[in-house]
Amino acid sequence: MIVHPFLVLMIAANAALSSAVASTAFESGPVELNRSNSEVTFTVDSTWHEIHGTVGDVRGKVWLERPADLSSLKVDVQLPVGSFDTDNGRRDTRMREVLLAEQFPDVHFEGALQPGC
């Protein structure tokens, strides 16, 4: 997996995860994130200020490694770099250049809850 430099992504897909963790959501296996209502927010700490943005068209899934054990929650999420939006077109174009979006069109995250969460 390639990690893009100069960008810290803070996943805030609470709505998607909250609905996915509903009582019986995982009974039939992984839950696909709904691309139309899932959103990730990010913050870039530049020299002068923080820049906030969003990513639409989030793809991925959420599942439990051990059925009925919410502490075994796993996620696999892909974020299309082309949909990163800071509400400034010129900055977004430059950000995509820095992130080598043509060469690496997606940021891919895999994660799990830490013990005690």
Secondary structure, DSSP 8 states (H G I E B T S, - for coil): ----TT-EE----HHHHHHHTSTTTTTTS-EE--TTT--EEEEEE-SS-EEEEEE-S-EEEEEESSTT-GGGEEEEEEEEGGGEE-S-HHHHHHHHHHTTTTT--EEEEEEE--TT-
